[in-house]
Amino acid sequence: YSRCYICSIVIKNLNLDTERGEFLTMLGPSGSGKTTCLMMLAGFETATHGEIILDGVPINNVPPHKRNIGMVFQNYALFPHMTVNENLAFPLQVRKLQKSEIEDRVKKALDMVQLGAFGSRRPMQLSGGQQQRLAIARALAMKPDYMLLDEVTSALDPELVGEVLDTLRLLAEEGMTMICVTHEMGFARDVSDRVAYFHQGVIAEIGEARQVITDPQNPLTQKFLSKVR
């Protein structure tokens, strides 16, 4: 369970609760505050006012690497000189985990994104969709409490989008708590528990995913969805 009441230069007033196992999707035009919200949750941006609470504990002053929140960006941020296995193992080595545990986490994370047979390859030997799935696996290997996903399909060719969305569907089915920024309306409608529509730094509308996307009540949400459907 987490709660956010935060303000920043971009986010004017955000009051949002999420539950364990929930898949929450953030929609809205560029510059509306979605990515800034994710960055504050992950600890890469600082709120000027308010609190971010995880499991009842304020985490505003907790550094990113101690929040146990995984974030996957639009650009894969993979190490090109490392193999797939090494890309996953490196952040675990930095945390000084035992070799046996690192190997176990790497294997399980790659299996979760159907990349178990690609451990010896380098990122440039993978398709864009596979590279994005590798980035997701790297976050999963950290065993995060939450996964934050920022437009993870926006840099992909259309034919590769499906394989990444299928991976996220599987994670949602397994109960991973995720907050996702996307413009994939069909995916948001079918996989999300709730959808929040952002407009100029505030949440203009939030509700059950299918209801918000198929029958939005706020004129701002209606106007936005009429353009992206």
DOPA-58901 format. One line per field, with one value per atom (N, C-alpha, C): residue number from 1; y, z, x; atom name. Coordinates in nm, 2 decimals, m for minus. Layout:
N
fiba: c(NUM; ...) .
c2: c(Y; ...) .
c3: c(Z; ...) .
c1: c(X; ...) .
nudo: c(CA; ...) .
% end
This chain:
229
fiba: c(1; 1; 1; 2; 2; 2; 3; 3; 3; 4; 4; 4; 5; 5; 5; 6; 6; 6; 7; 7; 7; 8; 8; 8; 9; 9; 9; 10; 10; 10; 11; 11; 11; 12; 12; 12; 13; 13; 13; 14; 14; 14; 15; 15; 15; 16; 16; 16; 17; 17; 17; 18; 18; 18; 19; 19; 19; 20; 20; 20; 21; 21; 21; 22; 22; 22; 23; 23; 23; 24; 24; 24; 25; 25; 25; 26; 26; 26; 27; 27; 27; 28; 28; 28; 29; 29; 29; 30; 30; 30; 31; 31; 31; 32; 32; 32; 33; 33; 33; 34; 34; 34; 35; 35; 35; 36; 36; 36; 37; 37; 37; 38; 38; 38; 39; 39; 39; 40; 40; 40; 41; 41; 41; 42; 42; 42; 43; 43; 43; 44; 44; 44; 45; 45; 45; 46; 46; 46; 47; 47; 47; 48; 48; 48; 49; 49; 49; 50; 50; 50; 51; 51; 51; 52; 52; 52; 53; 53; 53; 54; 54; 54; 55; 55; 55; 56; 56; 56; 57; 57; 57; 58; 58; 58; 59; 59; 59; 60; 60; 60; 61; 61; 61; 62; 62; 62; 63; 63; 63; 64; 64; 64; 65; 65; 65; 66; 66; 66; 67; 67; 67; 68; 68; 68; 69; 69; 69; 70; 70; 70; 71; 71; 71; 72; 72; 72; 73; 73; 73; 74; 74; 74; 75; 75; 75; 76; 76; 76; 77; 77; 77; 78; 78; 78; 79; 79; 79; 80; 80; 80; 81; 81; 81; 82; 82; 82; 83; 83; 83; 84; 84; 84; 85; 85; 85; 86; 86; 86; 87; 87; 87; 88; 88; 88; 89; 89; 89; 90; 90; 90; 91; 91; 91; 92; 92; 92; 93; 93; 93; 94; 94; 94; 95; 95; 95; 96; 96; 96; 97; 97; 97; 98; 98; 98; 99; 99; 99; 100; 100; 100; 101; 101; 101; 102; 102; 102; 103; 103; 103; 104; 104; 104; 105; 105; 105; 106; 106; 106; 107; 107; 107; 108; 108; 108; 109; 109; 109; 110; 110; 110; 111; 111; 111; 112; 112; 112; 113; 113; 113; 114; 114; 114; 115; 115; 115; 116; 116; 116; 117; 117; 117; 118; 118; 118; 119; 119; 119; 120; 120; 120; 121; 121; 121; 122; 122; 122; 123; 123; 123; 124; 124; 124; 125; 125; 125; 126; 126; 126; 127; 127; 127; 128; 128; 128; 129; 129; 129; 130; 130; 130; 131; 131; 131; 132; 132; 132; 133; 133; 133; 134; 134; 134; 135; 135; 135; 136; 136; 136; 137; 137; 137; 138; 138; 138; 139; 139; 139; 140; 140; 140; 141; 141; 141; 142; 142; 142; 143; 143; 143; 144; 144; 144; 145; 145; 145; 146; 146; 146; 147; 147; 147; 148; 148; 148; 149; 149; 149; 150; 150; 150; 151; 151; 151; 152; 152; 152; 153; 153; 153; 154; 154; 154; 155; 155; 155; 156; 156; 156; 157; 157; 157; 158; 158; 158; 159; 159; 159; 160; 160; 160; 161; 161; 161; 162; 162; 162; 163; 163; 163; 164; 164; 164; 165; 165; 165; 166; 166; 166; 167; 167; 167; 168; 168; 168; 169; 169; 169; 170; 170; 170; 171; 171; 171; 172; 172; 172; 173; 173; 173; 174; 174; 174; 175; 175; 175; 176; 176; 176; 177; 177; 177; 178; 178; 178; 179; 179; 179; 180; 180; 180; 181; 181; 181; 182; 182; 182; 183; 183; 183; 184; 184; 184; 185; 185; 185; 186; 186; 186; 187; 187; 187; 188; 188; 188; 189; 189; 189; 190; 190; 190; 191; 191; 191; 192; 192; 192; 193; 193; 193; 194; 194; 194; 195; 195; 195; 196; 196; 196; 197; 197; 197; 198; 198; 198; 199; 199; 199; 200; 200; 200; 201; 201; 201; 202; 202; 202; 203; 203; 203; 204; 204; 204; 205; 205; 205; 206; 206; 206; 207; 207; 207; 208; 208; 208; 209; 209; 209; 210; 210; 210; 211; 211; 211; 212; 212; 212; 213; 213; 213; 214; 214; 214; 215; 215; 215; 216; 216; 216; 217; 217; 217; 218; 218; 218; 219; 219; 219; 220; 220; 220; 221; 221; 221; 222; 222; 222; 223; 223; 223; 224; 224; 224; 225; 225; 225; 226; 226; 226; 227; 227; 227; 228; 228; 228; 229; 229; 229) .
c2: c(m0.12; 0.00; 0.12; 0.22; 0.34; 0.46; 0.58; 0.70; 0.81; 0.90; 1.01; 1.14; 1.23; 1.37; 1.46; 1.50; 1.57; 1.69; 1.78; 1.90; 1.92; 1.97; 2.01; 2.12; 2.16; 2.26; 2.22; 2.09; 2.03; 1.98; 1.90; 1.85; 1.95; 2.00; 2.11; 2.05; 1.94; 1.89; 1.74; 1.65; 1.51; 1.44; 1.38; 1.30; 1.16; 1.06; 0.93; 0.82; 0.72; 0.59; 0.48; 0.39; 0.26; 0.14; 0.03; m0.09; m0.19; m0.28; m0.39; m0.47; m0.50; m0.59; m0.51; m0.38; m0.30; m0.26; m0.25; m0.20; m0.06; 0.04; 0.18; 0.24; 0.29; 0.35; 0.50; 0.58; 0.72; 0.76; 0.84; 0.89; 1.05; 1.10; 1.25; 1.30; 1.42; 1.48; 1.49; 1.51; 1.54; 1.67; 1.66; 1.78; 1.79; 1.69; 1.69; 1.65; 1.59; 1.55; 1.41; 1.32; 1.18; 1.13; 1.16; 1.11; 1.17; 1.30; 1.37; 1.29; 1.25; 1.17; 1.05; 0.97; 0.85; 0.88; 0.98; 1.02; 1.05; 1.12; 1.15; 1.02; 0.93; 0.80; 0.72; 0.73; 0.65; 0.72; 0.85; 0.92; 1.00; 1.01; 1.08; 1.23; 1.26; 1.40; 1.43; 1.55; 1.58; 1.66; 1.62; 1.70; 1.82; 1.93; 2.06; 2.06; 1.98; 1.98; 1.84; 1.80; 1.67; 1.55; 1.43; 1.31; 1.20; 1.11; 0.98; 0.88; 0.80; 0.69; 0.56; 0.47; 0.33; 0.24; 0.16; 0.07; 0.14; 0.26; 0.34; 0.42; 0.41; 0.48; 0.59; 0.71; 0.82; 0.79; 0.81; 0.77; 0.89; 1.01; 1.13; 1.15; 1.11; 1.13; 1.00; 0.90; 0.77; 0.78; 0.75; 0.75; 0.64; 0.66; 0.57; 0.43; 0.40; 0.26; 0.19; 0.26; 0.20; 0.20; 0.24; 0.24; 0.11; 0.03; m0.10; m0.08; 0.02; 0.05; 0.04; m0.05; m0.06; 0.03; 0.10; 0.19; 0.14; 0.14; 0.10; 0.22; 0.27; 0.39; 0.36; 0.47; 0.46; 0.40; 0.46; 0.41; 0.30; 0.20; 0.07; 0.09; 0.18; 0.20; 0.08; 0.00; m0.13; m0.10; m0.18; m0.17; m0.25; m0.19; m0.26; m0.35; m0.33; m0.42; m0.54; m0.55; m0.66; m0.76; m0.89; m0.98; m0.96; m1.03; m1.02; m1.05; m1.17; m1.21; m1.10; m1.05; m0.95; m0.82; m0.78; m0.66; m0.68; m0.80; m0.82; m0.84; m0.90; m0.93; m0.81; m0.72; m0.60; m0.53; m0.48; m0.41; m0.49; m0.62; m0.71; m0.73; m0.73; m0.73; m0.61; m0.49; m0.37; m0.37; m0.44; m0.46; m0.57; m0.63; m0.73; m0.86; m0.90; m1.03; m1.14; m1.26; m1.38; m1.42; m1.48; m1.53; m1.62; m1.71; m1.81; m1.74; m1.64; m1.57; m1.48; m1.42; m1.35; m1.43; m1.55; m1.64; m1.68; m1.71; m1.75; m1.64; m1.52; m1.40; m1.37; m1.38; m1.36; m1.46; m1.58; m1.69; m1.67; m1.64; m1.63; m1.51; m1.39; m1.27; m1.29; m1.36; m1.38; m1.47; m1.57; m1.67; m1.60; m1.50; m1.42; m1.34; m1.30; m1.22; m1.30; m1.43; m1.53; m1.50; m1.47; m1.44; m1.54; m1.65; m1.74; m1.80; m1.81; m1.87; m1.76; m1.64; m1.53; m1.48; m1.55; m1.49; m1.46; m1.53; m1.50; m1.39; m1.35; m1.24; m1.11; m1.01; m0.87; m0.80; m0.68; m0.61; m0.58; m0.55; m0.52; m0.64; m0.76; m0.89; m0.92; m0.83; m0.85; m0.75; m0.78; m0.69; m0.58; m0.47; m0.37; m0.42; m0.50; m0.56; m0.64; m0.72; m0.80; m0.72; m0.61; m0.52; m0.45; m0.42; m0.36; m0.46; m0.59; m0.69; m0.72; m0.71; m0.72; m0.61; m0.49; m0.38; m0.41; m0.47; m0.50; m0.61; m0.71; m0.82; m0.77; m0.67; m0.61; m0.55; m0.48; m0.43; m0.54; m0.64; m0.76; m0.83; m0.84; m0.91; m0.84; m0.72; m0.65; m0.68; m0.76; m0.79; m0.67; m0.58; m0.45; m0.47; m0.38; m0.38; m0.32; m0.23; m0.16; m0.16; m0.16; m0.14; m0.01; 0.08; 0.20; 0.19; 0.21; 0.19; 0.32; 0.38; 0.51; 0.49; 0.48; 0.48; 0.37; 0.25; 0.15; 0.09; 0.13; 0.09; 0.20; 0.32; 0.44; 0.44; 0.37; 0.37; 0.25; 0.17; 0.04; 0.05; m0.03; m0.04; m0.11; m0.07; m0.13; m0.28; m0.35; m0.50; m0.55; m0.47; m0.52; m0.48; m0.39; m0.34; m0.46; m0.55; m0.65; m0.74; m0.78; m0.87; m0.81; m0.67; m0.61; m0.60; m0.57; m0.56; m0.69; m0.80; m0.94; m0.97; m0.92; m0.94; m0.87; m0.75; m0.67; m0.73; m0.79; m0.86; m0.98; m1.05; m1.17; m1.12; m1.01; m0.96; m0.92; m0.85; m0.81; m0.93; m1.03; m1.15; m1.22; m1.20; m1.26; m1.17; m1.05; m0.97; m0.86; m0.84; m0.73; m0.60; m0.52; m0.38; m0.29; m0.23; m0.15; m0.02; 0.09; 0.21; 0.24; 0.26; 0.26; 0.39; 0.45; 0.56; 0.51; 0.52; 0.46; 0.54; 0.53; 0.58; 0.46; 0.34; 0.22; 0.20; 0.26; 0.27; 0.13; 0.04; m0.09; m0.17; m0.15; m0.22; m0.16; m0.03; 0.03; m0.01; m0.02; m0.06; m0.21; m0.29; m0.44; m0.49; m0.42; m0.47; m0.39; m0.26; m0.18; m0.20; m0.19; m0.18; m0.04; 0.06; 0.20; 0.28; 0.39; 0.48; 0.62; 0.70; 0.83; 0.92; 1.02; 1.12; 1.24; 1.28; 1.39; 1.51; 1.63; 1.75; 1.87; 1.92; 2.04; 2.02; 1.90; 1.87; 1.83; 1.80; 1.75; 1.63; 1.55; 1.44; 1.49; 1.50; 1.55; 1.44; 1.32; 1.21; 1.08; 1.00; 0.87; 0.78; 0.65; 0.55; 0.42; 0.33; 0.20; 0.21; 0.13; 0.15; 0.15; 0.05; 0.04; 0.16; 0.20; 0.31; 0.44; 0.47; 0.60; 0.60; 0.49; 0.49; 0.48; 0.41; 0.40; 0.50; 0.55; 0.65; 0.76; 0.83; 0.94; 1.04; 1.09; 1.19; 1.34; 1.35; 1.48; 1.53; 1.65; 1.70; 1.69; 1.72; 1.71; 1.57; 1.47; 1.33; 1.30; 1.34; 1.31; 1.36; 1.49; 1.55; 1.48; 1.44; 1.37; 1.23; 1.16; 1.02; 1.03; 1.13; 1.14; 1.15; 1.20; 1.22; 1.10; 1.01; 0.91; 0.77; 0.76; 0.63; 0.58) .
c3: c(0.00; 0.00; 0.00; m0.08; m0.09; m0.10; m0.05; m0.06; m0.10; m0.19; m0.23; m0.21; m0.14; m0.15; m0.17; m0.29; m0.33; m0.42; m0.42; m0.51; m0.56; m0.68; m0.73; m0.83; m0.90; m1.01; m1.11; m1.15; m1.26; m1.20; m1.09; m1.02; m0.92; m0.95; m0.87; m0.74; m0.75; m0.64; m0.67; m0.61; m0.64; m0.51; m0.50; m0.38; m0.44; m0.42; m0.48; m0.39; m0.38; m0.31; m0.41; m0.38; m0.47; m0.37; m0.42; m0.34; m0.39; m0.30; m0.34; m0.45; m0.56; m0.67; m0.77; m0.75; m0.84; m0.97; m1.08; m1.20; m1.23; m1.21; m1.23; m1.35; m1.45; m1.57; m1.56; m1.60; m1.61; m1.75; m1.78; m1.92; m1.92; m2.03; m2.04; m2.15; m2.19; m2.29; m2.24; m2.33; m2.29; m2.20; m2.10; m2.01; m1.90; m1.89; m1.79; m1.65; m1.64; m1.51; m1.48; m1.58; m1.55; m1.52; m1.60; m1.58; m1.46; m1.43; m1.31; m1.19; m1.19; m1.08; m1.06; m1.16; m1.15; m1.09; m1.14; m1.10; m0.95; m0.90; m0.76; m0.68; m0.73; m0.66; m0.65; m0.75; m0.76; m0.68; m0.66; m0.58; m0.66; m0.79; m0.88; m0.90; m0.85; m0.84; m0.70; m0.65; m0.51; m0.51; m0.43; m0.41; m0.32; m0.36; m0.28; m0.16; m0.16; m0.05; m0.05; 0.07; 0.08; 0.11; 0.11; 0.15; 0.05; 0.04; m0.03; 0.07; 0.09; 0.20; 0.14; 0.18; 0.13; 0.25; 0.25; 0.36; 0.50; 0.49; 0.62; 0.66; 0.58; 0.61; 0.51; 0.55; 0.46; 0.40; 0.27; 0.20; 0.12; 0.15; 0.08; 0.09; 0.20; 0.22; 0.20; 0.15; 0.13; m0.01; m0.03; m0.16; m0.25; m0.39; m0.48; m0.46; m0.44; m0.43; m0.30; m0.21; m0.09; m0.08; m0.19; m0.19; m0.23; m0.30; m0.35; m0.45; m0.53; m0.64; m0.77; m0.86; m0.99; m1.09; m1.17; m1.28; m1.41; m1.51; m1.65; m1.74; m1.81; m1.89; m2.03; m2.11; m2.25; m2.32; m2.29; m2.34; m2.25; m2.30; m2.23; m2.12; m2.15; m2.05; m2.02; m2.12; m2.10; m2.13; m2.06; m2.09; m2.21; m2.32; m2.45; m2.45; m2.36; m2.35; m2.27; m2.20; m2.11; m2.18; m2.14; m2.19; m2.12; m2.16; m2.10; m1.95; m1.92; m1.78; m1.70; m1.76; m1.69; m1.66; m1.76; m1.74; m1.62; m1.60; m1.48; m1.35; m1.36; m1.25; m1.19; m1.27; m1.22; m1.11; m1.12; m1.00; m0.88; m0.89; m0.78; m0.71; m0.80; m0.74; m0.67; m0.72; m0.64; m0.51; m0.49; m0.36; m0.28; m0.33; m0.26; m0.23; m0.32; m0.29; m0.32; m0.26; m0.29; m0.43; m0.48; m0.62; m0.65; m0.57; m0.59; m0.60; m0.51; m0.52; m0.64; m0.69; m0.81; m0.93; m0.94; m1.05; m1.05; m0.93; m0.92; m0.96; m0.92; m0.95; m1.10; m1.16; m1.30; m1.38; m1.35; m1.42; m1.41; m1.29; m1.27; m1.35; m1.34; m1.41; m1.56; m1.61; m1.76; m1.80; m1.72; m1.75; m1.75; m1.66; m1.65; m1.78; m1.85; m1.97; m2.10; m2.08; m2.19; m2.26; m2.19; m2.24; m2.19; m2.13; m2.06; m2.15; m2.28; m2.38; m2.43; m2.39; m2.45; m2.36; m2.25; m2.15; m2.19; m2.29; m2.34; m2.45; m2.50; m2.60; m2.54; m2.63; m2.59; m2.64; m2.58; m2.62; m2.77; m2.84; m2.98; m3.06; m3.00; m3.07; m3.05; m2.98; m2.95; m3.03; m3.05; m3.11; m3.01; m3.06; m2.97; m2.86; m2.90; m2.80; m2.70; m2.74; m2.65; m2.55; m2.61; m2.52; m2.41; m2.45; m2.35; m2.25; m2.29; m2.20; m2.11; m2.16; m2.08; m1.97; m2.01; m1.91; m1.80; m1.84; m1.74; m1.65; m1.71; m1.63; m1.53; m1.57; m1.48; m1.36; m1.38; m1.27; m1.18; m1.24; m1.17; m1.08; m1.13; m1.06; m0.92; m0.91; m0.78; m0.68; m0.72; m0.64; m0.58; m0.67; m0.62; m0.56; m0.47; m0.42; m0.53; m0.60; m0.71; m0.84; m0.95; m1.08; m1.14; m1.18; m1.25; m1.40; m1.49; m1.63; m1.71; m1.77; m1.83; m1.99; m2.05; m2.19; m2.25; m2.20; m2.23; m2.37; m2.44; m2.58; m2.68; m2.64; m2.73; m2.83; m2.79; m2.88; m2.97; m2.97; m3.04; m3.17; m3.27; m3.39; m3.36; m3.43; m3.40; m3.39; m3.47; m3.46; m3.34; m3.26; m3.14; m3.01; m3.03; m2.91; m2.84; m2.92; m2.86; m2.76; m2.80; m2.71; m2.57; m2.57; m2.44; m2.36; m2.43; m2.36; m2.31; m2.38; m2.33; m2.20; m2.20; m2.08; m1.96; m1.98; m1.87; m1.83; m1.93; m1.89; m1.80; m1.83; m1.74; m1.60; m1.59; m1.46; m1.38; m1.45; m1.39; m1.34; m1.42; m1.38; m1.25; m1.24; m1.12; m1.00; m1.01; m0.90; m0.87; m0.97; m0.95; m0.94; m0.85; m0.83; m0.93; m1.02; m1.13; m1.15; m1.18; m1.22; m1.36; m1.46; m1.59; m1.66; m1.74; m1.83; m1.97; m2.04; m2.17; m2.26; m2.39; m2.48; m2.55; m2.51; m2.56; m2.49; m2.56; m2.49; m2.47; m2.57; m2.56; m2.44; m2.43; m2.32; m2.19; m2.18; m2.05; m2.01; m2.11; m2.08; m2.03; m2.10; m2.07; m1.95; m1.92; m1.82; m1.69; m1.70; m1.58; m1.49; m1.36; m1.26; m1.26; m1.26; m1.26; m1.36; m1.41; m1.50; m1.43; m1.44; m1.39; m1.51; m1.54; m1.65; m1.59; m1.63; m1.59; m1.68; m1.62; m1.70; m1.63; m1.68; m1.62; m1.48; m1.45; m1.31; m1.21; m1.25; m1.15; m1.22; m1.13; m1.18; m1.21; m1.34; m1.37; m1.36; m1.37; m1.36; m1.33; m1.24; m1.20; m1.17; m1.22; m1.19; m1.25; m1.25; m1.31; m1.46; m1.50; m1.63; m1.74; m1.75; m1.87; m1.87; m1.75; m1.74; m1.79; m1.74; m1.78; m1.93; m1.98; m2.12; m2.22; m2.18; m2.27; m2.25; m2.12; m2.09; m1.99; m2.04; m1.95; m1.91; m1.79; m1.74; m1.75; m1.74; m1.75; m1.89; m1.93; m2.07; m2.12; m2.03; m2.06; m2.10; m2.03; m2.06; m2.19; m2.21; m2.33; m2.45; m2.44; m2.56; m2.59; m2.48; m2.50; m2.57; m2.52; m2.57; m2.71; m2.74; m2.88; m2.98; m2.94; m3.03; m3.04; m2.93; m2.93; m2.96; m2.96; m2.99; m3.13) .
c1: c(0.09; 0.00; 0.09; 0.06; 0.14; 0.04; 0.09; 0.01; 0.10; 0.06; 0.13; 0.05; 0.11; 0.05; 0.17; 0.19; 0.31; 0.29; 0.38; 0.38; 0.52; 0.53; 0.66; 0.64; 0.74; 0.72; 0.62; 0.63; 0.54; 0.41; 0.42; 0.31; 0.25; 0.13; 0.08; 0.01; m0.06; m0.12; m0.16; m0.10; m0.12; m0.16; m0.27; m0.31; m0.36; m0.28; m0.30; m0.27; m0.36; m0.33; m0.32; m0.23; m0.23; m0.22; m0.27; m0.28; m0.18; m0.14; m0.05; m0.12; m0.04; m0.09; m0.17; m0.18; m0.26; m0.18; m0.24; m0.18; m0.25; m0.18; m0.23; m0.17; m0.25; m0.19; m0.22; m0.11; m0.12; m0.13; m0.23; m0.25; m0.24; m0.22; m0.22; m0.12; m0.14; m0.05; 0.09; 0.19; 0.33; 0.33; 0.41; 0.42; 0.32; 0.23; 0.12; 0.17; 0.29; 0.34; 0.35; 0.32; 0.32; 0.46; 0.56; 0.69; 0.75; 0.72; 0.77; 0.72; 0.60; 0.54; 0.62; 0.64; 0.72; 0.86; 0.92; 1.06; 1.06; 0.96; 0.95; 0.93; 0.84; 0.82; 0.95; 1.03; 1.15; 1.26; 1.25; 1.35; 1.45; 1.42; 1.51; 1.48; 1.36; 1.32; 1.27; 1.27; 1.24; 1.11; 1.02; 0.89; 0.92; 0.86; 0.88; 0.78; 0.68; 0.59; 0.52; 0.48; 0.40; 0.49; 0.42; 0.49; 0.46; 0.56; 0.54; 0.56; 0.45; 0.45; 0.44; 0.53; 0.53; 0.51; 0.41; 0.38; 0.38; 0.32; 0.31; 0.43; 0.54; 0.66; 0.69; 0.71; 0.75; 0.89; 0.90; 1.03; 1.08; 1.04; 1.08; 1.24; 1.29; 1.44; 1.52; 1.45; 1.52; 1.58; 1.71; 1.77; 1.71; 1.72; 1.65; 1.69; 1.82; 1.86; 1.81; 1.75; 1.70; 1.55; 1.49; 1.34; 1.28; 1.36; 1.31; 1.20; 1.22; 1.12; 1.20; 1.15; 1.22; 1.16; 1.24; 1.19; 1.25; 1.17; 1.21; 1.18; 1.28; 1.27; 1.24; 1.21; 1.19; 1.31; 1.43; 1.55; 1.60; 1.65; 1.68; 1.79; 1.88; 1.99; 2.07; 2.09; 2.17; 2.32; 2.40; 2.54; 2.58; 2.62; 2.64; 2.76; 2.86; 2.97; 2.95; 2.84; 2.81; 2.71; 2.71; 2.61; 2.48; 2.38; 2.25; 2.26; 2.33; 2.34; 2.42; 2.52; 2.60; 2.53; 2.44; 2.36; 2.27; 2.21; 2.13; 2.21; 2.32; 2.40; 2.47; 2.51; 2.59; 2.53; 2.40; 2.35; 2.33; 2.32; 2.31; 2.45; 2.56; 2.69; 2.72; 2.67; 2.70; 2.63; 2.52; 2.46; 2.52; 2.63; 2.71; 2.63; 2.54; 2.47; 2.56; 2.53; 2.61; 2.60; 2.70; 2.71; 2.59; 2.56; 2.45; 2.32; 2.30; 2.17; 2.16; 2.27; 2.27; 2.23; 2.30; 2.27; 2.12; 2.07; 1.93; 1.83; 1.86; 1.78; 1.78; 1.90; 1.92; 1.84; 1.85; 1.78; 1.63; 1.58; 1.43; 1.38; 1.45; 1.41; 1.41; 1.51; 1.51; 1.40; 1.37; 1.26; 1.13; 1.11; 0.99; 0.96; 1.06; 1.04; 1.08; 1.08; 1.11; 1.24; 1.35; 1.48; 1.58; 1.54; 1.63; 1.74; 1.71; 1.81; 1.90; 1.90; 1.98; 2.08; 2.11; 2.20; 2.34; 2.39; 2.53; 2.54; 2.43; 2.43; 2.45; 2.49; 2.50; 2.38; 2.35; 2.22; 2.21; 2.32; 2.30; 2.27; 2.27; 2.23; 2.09; 2.02; 1.88; 1.79; 1.67; 1.57; 1.54; 1.48; 1.43; 1.34; 1.25; 1.15; 1.22; 1.32; 1.40; 1.48; 1.54; 1.61; 1.53; 1.40; 1.31; 1.27; 1.25; 1.22; 1.34; 1.46; 1.58; 1.58; 1.55; 1.54; 1.44; 1.33; 1.23; 1.28; 1.35; 1.41; 1.51; 1.59; 1.69; 1.62; 1.51; 1.44; 1.38; 1.33; 1.27; 1.37; 1.49; 1.60; 1.63; 1.59; 1.61; 1.50; 1.40; 1.29; 1.22; 1.17; 1.11; 0.97; 0.94; 0.80; 0.71; 0.76; 0.68; 0.76; 0.69; 0.76; 0.70; 0.78; 0.74; 0.78; 0.69; 0.72; 0.69; 0.79; 0.77; 0.77; 0.66; 0.65; 0.74; 0.73; 0.83; 0.82; 0.71; 0.69; 0.71; 0.74; 0.73; 0.85; 0.96; 1.08; 1.08; 0.98; 0.97; 0.90; 0.94; 0.87; 0.73; 0.63; 0.49; 0.49; 0.56; 0.56; 0.62; 0.70; 0.77; 0.69; 0.59; 0.52; 0.45; 0.39; 0.31; 0.38; 0.51; 0.58; 0.61; 0.64; 0.66; 0.53; 0.42; 0.29; 0.25; 0.28; 0.25; 0.33; 0.45; 0.53; 0.47; 0.42; 0.36; 0.23; 0.16; 0.03; 0.06; 0.17; 0.20; 0.24; 0.31; 0.35; 0.23; 0.14; 0.01; m0.07; m0.07; m0.15; m0.08; 0.05; 0.12; 0.11; 0.05; 0.03; 0.14; 0.22; 0.32; 0.26; 0.29; 0.24; 0.31; 0.23; 0.29; 0.22; 0.30; 0.24; 0.31; 0.22; 0.27; 0.22; 0.31; 0.28; 0.28; 0.17; 0.16; 0.06; 0.07; m0.03; m0.10; m0.08; m0.14; m0.28; m0.38; m0.51; m0.58; m0.56; m0.62; m0.56; m0.43; m0.35; m0.40; m0.40; m0.45; m0.59; m0.68; m0.81; m0.82; m0.75; m0.76; m0.68; m0.57; m0.48; m0.48; m0.51; m0.50; m0.62; m0.60; m0.71; m0.77; m0.69; m0.74; m0.65; m0.71; m0.65; m0.66; m0.55; m0.55; m0.51; m0.60; m0.57; m0.51; m0.39; m0.32; m0.34; m0.36; m0.37; m0.30; m0.20; m0.13; m0.09; m0.04; 0.01; m0.09; m0.21; m0.31; m0.38; m0.44; m0.52; m0.66; m0.70; m0.83; m0.94; m0.90; m1.00; m0.92; m0.98; m0.93; m1.04; m1.03; m1.13; m1.10; m1.19; m1.18; m1.14; m1.04; m0.98; m1.08; m1.16; m1.25; m1.35; m1.39; m1.49; m1.43; m1.31; m1.24; m1.22; m1.17; m1.13; m1.25; m1.35; m1.47; m1.58; m1.58; m1.69; m1.63; m1.53; m1.47; m1.58; m1.57; m1.66; m1.61; m1.48; m1.42; m1.40; m1.45; m1.43; m1.28; m1.19; m1.05; m1.01; m1.05; m1.02; m1.09; m1.21; m1.28; m1.21; m1.16; m1.09; m0.96; m0.89; m0.76; m0.78; m0.88; m0.90; m0.96; m1.03; m1.08; m0.97; m0.85; m0.74; m0.65; m0.65; m0.55; m0.61; m0.74; m0.80; m0.77) .
nudo: c(N; CA; C; N; CA; C; N; CA; C; N; CA; C; N; CA; C; N; CA; C; N; CA; C; N; CA; C; N; CA; C; N; CA; C; N; CA; C; N; CA; C; N; CA; C; N; CA; C; N; CA; C; N; CA; C; N; CA; C; N; CA; C; N; CA; C; N; CA; C; N; CA; C; N; CA; C; N; CA; C; N; CA; C; N; CA; C; N; CA; C; N; CA; C; N; CA; C; N; CA; C; N; CA; C; N; CA; C; N; CA; C; N; CA; C; N; CA; C; N; CA; C; N; CA; C; N; CA; C; N; CA; C; N; CA; C; N; CA; C; N; CA; C; N; CA; C; N; CA; C; N; CA; C; N; CA; C; N; CA; C; N; CA; C; N; CA; C; N; CA; C; N; CA; C; N; CA; C; N; CA; C; N; CA; C; N; CA; C; N; CA; C; N; CA; C; N; CA; C; N; CA; C; N; CA; C; N; CA; C; N; CA; C; N; CA; C; N; CA; C; N; CA; C; N; CA; C; N; CA; C; N; CA; C; N; CA; C; N; CA; C; N; CA; C; N; CA; C; N; CA; C; N; CA; C; N; CA; C; N; CA; C; N; CA; C; N; CA; C; N; CA; C; N; CA; C; N; CA; C; N; CA; C; N; CA; C; N; CA; C; N; CA; C; N; CA; C; N; CA; C; N; CA; C; N; CA; C; N; CA; C; N; CA; C; N; CA; C; N; CA; C; N; CA; C; N; CA; C; N; CA; C; N; CA; C; N; CA; C; N; CA; C; N; CA; C; N; CA; C; N; CA; C; N; CA; C; N; CA; C; N; CA; C; N; CA; C; N; CA; C; N; CA; C; N; CA; C; N; CA; C; N; CA; C; N; CA; C; N; CA; C; N; CA; C; N; CA; C; N; CA; C; N; CA; C; N; CA; C; N; CA; C; N; CA; C; N; CA; C; N; CA; C; N; CA; C; N; CA; C; N; CA; C; N; CA; C; N; CA; C; N; CA; C; N; CA; C; N; CA; C; N; CA; C; N; CA; C; N; CA; C; N; CA; C; N; CA; C; N; CA; C; N; CA; C; N; CA; C; N; CA; C; N; CA; C; N; CA; C; N; CA; C; N; CA; C; N; CA; C; N; CA; C; N; CA; C; N; CA; C; N; CA; C; N; CA; C; N; CA; C; N; CA; C; N; CA; C; N; CA; C; N; CA; C; N; CA; C; N; CA; C; N; CA; C; N; CA; C; N; CA; C; N; CA; C; N; CA; C; N; CA; C; N; CA; C; N; CA; C; N; CA; C; N; CA; C; N; CA; C; N; CA; C; N; CA; C; N; CA; C; N; CA; C; N; CA; C; N; CA; C; N; CA; C; N; CA; C; N; CA; C; N; CA; C; N; CA; C; N; CA; C; N; CA; C; N; CA; C; N; CA; C; N; CA; C; N; CA; C; N; CA; C; N; CA; C; N; CA; C; N; CA; C; N; CA; C; N; CA; C; N; CA; C; N; CA; C; N; CA; C; N; CA; C; N; CA; C; N; CA; C; N; CA; C; N; CA; C; N; CA; C; N; CA; C; N; CA; C; N; CA; C; N; CA; C; N; CA; C; N; CA; C; N; CA; C; N; CA; C; N; CA; C; N; CA; C; N; CA; C; N; CA; C; N; CA; C; N; CA; C; N; CA; C; N; CA; C; N; CA; C; N; CA; C; N; CA; C; N; CA; C; N; CA; C; N; CA; C; N; CA; C; N; CA; C; N; CA; C; N; CA; C; N; CA; C; N; CA; C; N; CA; C; N; CA; C; N; CA; C) .
% end
